Amino acid sequence: MDFEYTPEEQSFREEVRTFLKDNLPAPKERGPQFLKDWLTKVREKRWVGFSWPVEVGGGGGGLIEQSILKEEMALAKAPPLGTDMMGLAWVGPGIIQYGTEEQKQRFIPYILDSEGTFCTGYSEPNYGSDLASIQTKAVLTGDHYVVNGQKTWTTLAPWADWIILLTRTDFDVAVKHEGITCLLVDMKSDGVDVRPIENMAGDKHFAEIFFTDVKVPVNQRLGEEGKGWAVTVSALANERSSIGEVTQMFGKLDTLKELVKHTRKAGKPAREDPLVRRKLARFEAQIAAMKYNGLRYLTKQLNDEPLSSETSVNKLHRASLEIEMDDFAMELNGQAGLELNGGAHAIEGGKWTKAALNWPNVVIGGGTPNIQRNIIAERILGLPKDGSD
């Protein structure tokens, strides 16, 4: 594997660094107008939707440059490139590949210009990560579908303007992946009931959504009727190298090291404790392993090779690593590590405690650890499902 960058790629890295130096003030110096100005500037650079085709308003950038952009932004702890996380990661690429010209003109600028946000209506109460077993029903009636059903654990649903919704339009199918239809649904539609789910940290990032006779125009169907599984798989496969996520983990490790520097253990600086030093070294080794896995995925993408089950390895690593790092920080802080914001002895506003209580966001999102282990066992290692030889 060649780890060197071409002069052009290195020049792009310097361009990003210069932009950050000129346009990214310290957090304490950011006023109320900062985010709006930031979004305008990165949009003018065509860094929002960086790898999307130029003809739809994207940057037309390559995968290497995209990984550089993500890496430098994460290292600088810059705000997101756009406010619509789901739209940029999944919905936009799905519309680019499967959408009609009308849908592209309507939704792509909407996502790129941060005019609104999408959430993803996939998981259901009785099926969890078994996405293909969904039961939310959509019946074609004239020029619209009538949707009834329920979704749960829908990230960002309390604030989203739209939802990319998986429904079942045909229950009489030989394979459960068939008969699924993807719809783009306005969250303000009559019959959409969003009920936030409060987690242990007091946050309400997730919600359950009830659909009761919701009318969705046919022109808001994404892809062909009954072929929604292909749309979903394509969307979820977008940007799977996870380079940006790995850089975020290195950033989290740096923050954890700073905590160690200012903490005492048994009357001595915590950084002098061999067990603490060993723990930090192990975290660093694990994140490095994720980084090189990510580079393998990126290499496959550069060679136009499809990515599939191997990305479950990094998802599984990150889930366990996030929990370990947050728990370690809480233990390091002793009794004060149990206090949230407002506590008399809360460390750094109780952010590590809150992160530890927010573990479902990372662990469950994108598929539970057990699902990831099954994928790795069956599809990578070739182990039988029934335990036979």
C-alpha positions as CSV (number, residue, x, y, z in Angstrom):
1,M,0.0,0.0,0.0
2,D,1.3,3.4,-1.0
3,F,0.9,5.9,1.9
4,E,2.4,8.9,0.0
5,Y,0.2,11.7,-1.5
6,T,0.8,13.2,-4.9
7,P,1.9,16.8,-5.1
8,E,-1.7,17.7,-6.2
9,E,-3.2,15.9,-3.2
10,Q,-0.8,17.6,-0.8
11,S,-1.6,20.9,-2.4
12,F,-5.2,20.3,-1.7
13,R,-4.4,19.5,2.0
14,E,-2.6,22.8,2.3
15,E,-5.6,24.6,0.7
16,V,-7.9,23.1,3.4
17,R,-5.5,24.0,6.2
18,T,-5.2,27.6,4.9
19,F,-9.0,27.9,4.7
20,L,-9.3,26.6,8.3
21,K,-6.7,29.0,9.5
22,D,-8.5,32.0,7.9
23,N,-12.1,31.1,8.6
24,L,-12.3,29.0,11.8
25,P,-12.1,31.0,15.0
26,A,-11.6,29.4,18.4
27,P,-14.9,28.2,19.9
28,K,-15.0,31.0,22.4
29,E,-14.7,33.6,19.6
30,R,-17.7,32.3,17.5
31,G,-20.6,34.6,17.5
32,P,-24.3,34.0,16.6
33,Q,-23.6,34.6,12.9
34,F,-20.6,32.2,12.7
35,L,-22.4,29.0,11.7
36,K,-24.4,30.8,8.9
37,D,-21.2,32.4,7.5
38,W,-19.3,29.1,7.8
39,L,-22.0,27.2,5.9
40,T,-22.0,29.9,3.2
41,K,-18.2,29.7,2.8
42,V,-17.9,25.9,2.6
43,R,-20.8,25.8,0.1
44,E,-19.0,28.4,-2.1
45,K,-15.9,26.2,-2.0
46,R,-18.2,23.3,-3.2
47,W,-17.0,21.3,-0.2
48,V,-20.5,20.4,0.8
49,G,-21.3,17.3,-1.2
50,F,-17.6,17.3,-2.2
51,S,-17.7,14.0,-4.1
52,W,-21.1,14.6,-5.8
53,P,-21.2,15.3,-9.5
54,V,-20.7,18.9,-10.5
55,E,-23.8,18.8,-12.7
56,V,-26.0,18.5,-9.6
57,G,-24.1,21.2,-7.6
58,G,-21.5,19.0,-5.9
59,G,-17.7,19.4,-5.9
60,G,-16.9,16.6,-8.3
61,G,-14.0,15.8,-6.0
62,G,-12.1,12.5,-5.8
63,L,-12.1,10.0,-3.0
64,I,-8.5,10.8,-1.9
65,E,-9.3,14.5,-1.7
66,Q,-12.5,13.8,0.1
67,S,-10.7,11.8,2.8
68,I,-8.2,14.6,3.1
69,L,-11.0,17.1,3.6
70,K,-12.7,15.0,6.2
71,E,-9.5,14.4,8.0
72,E,-8.4,18.0,8.2
73,M,-11.9,19.2,9.2
74,A,-12.0,16.6,12.0
75,L,-8.5,17.4,13.2
76,A,-9.5,21.1,13.4
77,K,-12.7,20.2,15.2
78,A,-14.6,22.3,12.6
79,P,-18.4,22.4,12.3
80,P,-20.0,20.0,9.9
81,L,-19.9,20.6,6.1
82,G,-23.7,21.3,6.0
83,T,-26.4,20.8,8.6
84,D,-28.1,17.8,7.0
85,M,-26.1,14.8,8.2
86,M,-28.5,12.1,6.8
87,G,-29.1,14.0,3.6
88,L,-25.4,14.3,2.8
89,A,-24.5,10.8,3.9
90,W,-27.4,8.8,2.5
91,V,-30.3,10.6,1.0
92,G,-28.5,12.8,-1.5
93,P,-26.4,10.0,-3.0
94,G,-29.6,7.9,-3.3
95,I,-31.4,10.7,-5.1
96,I,-28.4,11.2,-7.4
97,Q,-28.4,7.6,-8.4
98,Y,-32.1,6.7,-8.4
99,G,-34.0,10.0,-8.4
100,T,-36.0,11.6,-11.2
101,E,-34.8,14.9,-12.7
102,E,-37.6,16.6,-10.9
103,Q,-36.4,15.1,-7.6
104,K,-32.8,16.1,-8.2
105,Q,-33.7,19.7,-8.9
106,R,-35.9,19.8,-5.9
107,F,-33.9,18.1,-3.2
108,I,-30.2,18.3,-4.1
109,P,-30.0,22.1,-3.7
110,Y,-32.2,21.8,-0.6
111,I,-29.6,19.5,1.0
112,L,-26.4,21.3,-0.2
113,D,-27.7,24.7,0.8
114,S,-28.6,23.5,4.3
115,E,-32.2,24.5,3.9
116,G,-33.6,21.6,5.8
117,T,-32.8,18.1,7.2
118,F,-33.7,14.5,6.5
119,C,-34.1,11.5,8.9
120,T,-34.1,7.9,7.9
121,G,-37.2,5.7,8.5
122,Y,-35.8,2.2,8.6
123,S,-36.0,0.3,11.9
124,E,-39.3,-0.9,13.3
125,P,-40.3,-2.0,16.9
126,N,-40.5,-5.7,16.2
127,Y,-37.7,-6.1,13.7
128,G,-34.8,-3.9,14.8
129,S,-31.8,-4.5,12.6
130,D,-33.7,-7.0,10.4
131,L,-34.4,-4.2,8.0
132,A,-35.8,-6.4,5.2
133,S,-38.7,-7.5,7.5
134,I,-40.4,-4.1,7.7
135,Q,-44.2,-4.0,7.9
136,T,-45.0,-0.4,7.4
137,K,-47.5,-0.5,4.6
138,A,-47.9,1.7,1.6
139,V,-50.9,1.3,-0.7
140,L,-51.0,3.0,-4.1
141,T,-54.3,4.9,-4.5
142,G,-54.5,7.0,-7.7
143,D,-51.6,9.5,-7.7
144,H,-50.5,8.9,-4.2
145,Y,-49.6,6.2,-1.6
146,V,-51.4,5.8,1.7
147,V,-48.9,4.9,4.4
148,N,-49.7,3.2,7.7
149,G,-47.2,1.8,10.2
150,Q,-44.5,2.7,12.8
151,K,-40.8,3.4,12.9
152,T,-38.6,3.6,15.9
153,W,-35.1,4.7,17.1
154,T,-35.2,7.3,14.2
155,T,-32.2,9.6,14.7
156,L,-32.9,13.3,14.6
157,A,-36.6,12.8,13.8
158,P,-37.8,15.4,16.4
159,W,-36.2,18.1,14.2
160,A,-36.2,16.7,10.7
161,D,-38.2,18.2,7.9
162,W,-38.3,15.1,5.7
163,I,-37.8,11.4,6.1
164,I,-36.6,8.8,3.6
165,L,-39.0,6.0,4.4
166,L,-38.9,2.3,3.7
167,T,-42.4,0.8,3.2
168,R,-43.7,-2.5,2.0
169,T,-45.9,-2.3,-1.0
170,D,-46.1,-6.1,-1.6
171,F,-46.4,-8.7,1.1
172,D,-46.7,-11.7,-1.3
173,V,-43.0,-12.1,-2.2
174,A,-40.7,-15.1,-2.3
175,V,-37.8,-13.1,-0.8
176,K,-38.3,-10.5,1.9
177,H,-36.0,-8.0,0.2
178,E,-38.5,-7.7,-2.6
179,G,-41.7,-5.7,-2.4
180,I,-40.0,-2.8,-0.5
181,T,-40.6,0.8,-1.8
182,C,-38.7,3.9,-0.8
183,L,-40.6,7.2,-0.3
184,L,-39.6,10.7,0.5
185,V,-42.1,12.0,3.0
186,D,-42.7,15.5,4.3
187,M,-42.7,15.3,8.1
188,K,-45.4,17.9,8.3
189,S,-47.8,15.7,6.4
190,D,-51.1,14.9,8.1
191,G,-51.0,11.7,10.0
192,V,-47.3,11.8,10.9
193,D,-46.9,11.6,14.7
194,V,-43.4,12.0,16.1
195,R,-42.8,11.0,19.7
196,P,-39.3,11.7,21.1
197,I,-37.5,9.0,23.1
198,E,-35.5,10.4,26.0
199,N,-32.3,8.5,26.9
200,M,-30.5,8.2,30.2
201,A,-28.5,11.4,29.6
202,G,-31.7,13.4,29.1
203,D,-31.3,13.8,25.3
204,K,-34.0,13.2,22.8
205,H,-32.1,12.5,19.6
206,F,-34.3,9.5,18.8
207,A,-38.0,9.2,18.3
208,E,-40.7,6.7,17.3
209,I,-42.9,7.8,14.4
210,F,-46.4,6.7,13.7
211,F,-47.9,6.9,10.3
212,T,-51.7,7.0,10.0
213,D,-53.2,7.2,6.5
214,V,-50.4,9.5,5.4
215,K,-50.7,10.5,1.8
216,V,-47.5,10.6,-0.2
217,P,-47.5,11.7,-3.9
218,V,-46.2,9.2,-6.3
219,N,-43.6,11.7,-7.6
220,Q,-42.0,11.4,-4.1
221,R,-41.2,7.7,-4.6
222,L,-37.5,7.2,-4.9
223,G,-36.7,4.5,-7.5
224,E,-39.1,1.9,-8.8
225,E,-42.0,0.4,-6.8
226,G,-40.9,-2.7,-5.0
227,K,-37.2,-2.0,-5.6
228,G,-36.5,0.1,-2.5
229,W,-34.0,-2.4,-1.1
230,A,-31.5,-1.6,-3.9
231,V,-32.0,2.1,-3.1
232,T,-31.3,1.6,0.6
233,V,-28.3,-0.7,0.1
234,S,-26.8,1.9,-2.3
235,A,-27.3,4.7,0.1
236,L,-25.9,2.9,3.1
237,A,-22.8,1.9,1.0
238,N,-21.9,5.5,0.4
239,E,-18.7,6.8,1.9
240,R,-17.9,3.7,3.8
241,S,-14.2,4.1,4.2
242,S,-14.8,5.7,7.6
243,I,-11.6,7.8,7.5
244,G,-13.5,10.8,9.0
245,E,-14.8,8.7,11.9
246,V,-11.3,7.4,12.7
247,T,-10.0,11.0,12.8
248,Q,-12.7,11.9,15.2
249,M,-11.6,9.0,17.4
250,F,-8.0,10.3,17.4
251,G,-9.5,13.7,18.4
252,K,-11.4,12.1,21.2
253,L,-8.2,10.4,22.3
254,D,-6.4,13.7,22.4
255,T,-9.1,15.2,24.6
256,L,-8.9,12.2,26.9
257,K,-5.1,12.7,27.1
258,E,-5.7,16.3,28.2
259,L,-8.1,15.1,30.9
260,V,-5.3,12.7,32.1
261,K,-2.8,15.6,32.2
262,H,-5.0,17.6,34.6
263,T,-6.1,14.6,36.8
264,R,-4.4,13.2,39.9
265,K,-4.6,9.6,41.0
266,A,-3.6,8.4,44.4
267,G,-2.0,11.8,45.1
268,K,0.1,11.7,41.9
269,P,-0.4,13.0,38.3
270,A,-2.6,10.4,36.6
271,R,-0.2,10.3,33.6
272,E,2.5,8.8,35.8
273,D,0.4,5.8,36.5
274,P,1.5,2.8,34.4
275,L,-2.0,1.4,34.2
276,V,-3.3,4.7,32.8
277,R,-0.5,5.0,30.3
278,R,-1.1,1.4,29.2
279,K,-4.8,2.1,28.7
280,L,-4.1,5.1,26.6
281,A,-1.6,3.2,24.5
282,R,-4.1,0.5,23.9
283,F,-6.7,3.0,22.8
284,E,-4.2,4.5,20.4
285,A,-3.3,1.1,18.9
286,Q,-7.0,0.2,18.4
287,I,-7.7,3.5,16.6
288,A,-4.7,3.0,14.4
289,A,-6.0,-0.4,13.5
290,M,-9.3,1.2,12.5
291,K,-7.4,3.7,10.4
292,Y,-5.6,1.1,8.4
293,N,-8.8,-0.9,7.9
294,G,-10.3,2.3,6.6
295,L,-7.4,2.8,4.2
296,R,-8.1,-0.8,2.9
297,Y,-11.7,0.2,2.2
298,L,-10.6,3.4,0.5
299,T,-8.2,1.5,-1.7
300,K,-11.0,-0.8,-2.8
301,Q,-13.1,2.2,-3.6
302,L,-10.3,3.7,-5.6
303,N,-10.0,0.5,-7.6
304,D,-13.8,0.5,-8.3
305,E,-14.3,-2.6,-6.1
306,P,-17.5,-2.8,-4.2
307,L,-17.5,-2.6,-0.4
308,S,-19.7,-4.9,1.5
309,S,-19.4,-6.8,4.8
310,E,-15.9,-5.8,5.7
311,T,-17.0,-2.4,6.9
312,S,-18.7,-4.1,9.8
313,V,-15.2,-4.6,11.4
314,N,-14.7,-0.9,12.0
315,K,-18.3,-0.4,13.1
316,L,-17.8,-3.1,15.7
317,H,-14.5,-1.8,16.9
318,R,-15.8,1.8,17.3
319,A,-18.8,0.7,19.3
320,S,-16.8,-1.1,21.9
321,L,-14.0,1.5,21.9
322,E,-16.4,4.5,22.5
323,I,-17.8,2.7,25.6
324,E,-14.3,1.9,26.9
325,M,-13.0,5.4,26.5
326,D,-16.0,7.0,28.1
327,D,-16.0,4.5,31.0
328,F,-12.3,5.1,31.5
329,A,-12.8,8.8,31.8
330,M,-15.6,8.4,34.3
331,E,-13.5,6.1,36.4
332,L,-10.5,8.5,36.2
333,N,-12.7,11.3,37.6
334,G,-13.8,9.1,40.6
335,Q,-17.0,10.2,42.3
336,A,-17.1,13.4,40.3
337,G,-17.3,11.3,37.2
338,L,-20.9,10.5,38.1
339,E,-22.1,14.1,37.9
340,L,-23.7,15.6,34.9
341,N,-23.8,19.3,34.0
342,G,-25.0,21.3,37.0
343,G,-23.4,19.0,39.5
344,A,-21.2,20.8,42.0
345,H,-18.1,18.7,41.1
346,A,-18.9,17.9,37.5
347,I,-15.7,17.5,35.4
348,E,-15.8,19.5,32.1
349,G,-19.5,20.1,32.5
350,G,-20.1,16.4,32.9
351,K,-19.4,15.7,29.2
352,W,-17.7,12.4,29.8
353,T,-20.6,11.2,31.9
354,K,-23.1,12.3,29.3
355,A,-21.1,10.5,26.6
356,A,-21.1,7.3,28.6
357,L,-24.9,7.5,29.1
358,N,-25.3,8.2,25.4
359,W,-23.8,4.8,24.4
360,P,-26.9,3.6,22.5
361,N,-26.3,6.3,19.8
362,V,-23.0,4.7,18.8
363,V,-23.6,1.1,19.7
364,I,-27.1,0.6,18.2
365,G,-26.8,3.0,15.3
366,G,-26.0,1.3,12.0
367,G,-26.6,-2.2,13.5
368,T,-26.1,-3.7,16.9
369,P,-22.8,-5.4,17.8
370,N,-24.4,-8.8,17.6
371,I,-25.6,-8.0,14.0
372,Q,-22.1,-6.9,13.1
373,R,-20.6,-10.1,14.6
374,N,-23.0,-12.2,12.7
375,I,-22.1,-10.4,9.4
376,I,-18.4,-10.9,10.0
377,A,-18.9,-14.5,11.0
378,E,-21.1,-15.5,8.0
379,R,-20.0,-13.2,5.2
380,I,-16.3,-12.7,5.9
381,L,-15.2,-15.9,7.8
382,G,-17.7,-18.1,6.0
383,L,-19.0,-19.7,9.2
384,P,-22.3,-21.6,9.0
385,K,-25.5,-20.1,10.4
386,D,-26.6,-23.3,12.2
387,G,-23.3,-24.1,13.8
388,S,-22.7,-27.2,11.7
389,D,-19.3,-28.0,10.1
